[in-house]
């Protein structure tokens, strides 16, 4: 697929999904053939075809052939077959996730009404029912949503597998969002091939039981691509929706009604390794992840706010904040916004040092 989303939803809305699954399945098949040999590839294909015949047509002959083929599998061939079908399931799930994103974007581009289950529809219903924007804003002031992360002892999927899946998902997303040149399309296809190969050559299961610290790290791995990125966007979307209904709320900032919780490293119900020291370490690890995220964000912001006082006026409050910055470079003396952000980052770095002991990256 190498085209931008159309303004009007595609009549065959699931064709792109079928194309993605076919592409990923072909890449996986090519990988199995190249890495494990033609015989293993043909074995997997035969089992796949017999499974499809049995599922679609209730073909008893296909069932007999399938049972016979599975009974004859050696231990090594069984591992190949299990891995091939497991990874195909992973890839198909990625394609389905991408299709949900694709369809949501198609409806937004086409200007469709908010869809069932969306926050936008819930807010519209509340406002249309007579609740004004100010009252709705007051609701968020008293609301409290706390999604809680937990580690389950049966969770076996490795973060390395999740990293592979994330890389493949980004490449699928790129094919949807960009009109690729022939060269870019080849590069994307090659990158997908490498991603599937890496997935195939990555160990699926862990050889040893996770420690509590490992569980905390795994939980924190979700923060960067979910909460830390998406919660600010959620707040901004709600604030924009309220301001559209009531201009007096244009400068209103929502309170922190969504706060992330976690049992990982703190749930002492029967786990002898979750001690008071472990709880303290888990809190420090969470603190480090959040502070480092904001330090990175401030560094990016400082690099972008190059506004010069000669060209852009600044308030007295901003100038006073800029004067507290440790940045004394003459090359940035007329850039109060950049110096102000640099000062904020220095204070946050000092907070990190006070809480964690080790200095933040400069």
Beta strands, then each sheet from edge to edge (+ up, - down):
strand 1: 148-149
strand 2: 261-262
sheet 1: 1+ 2+
end
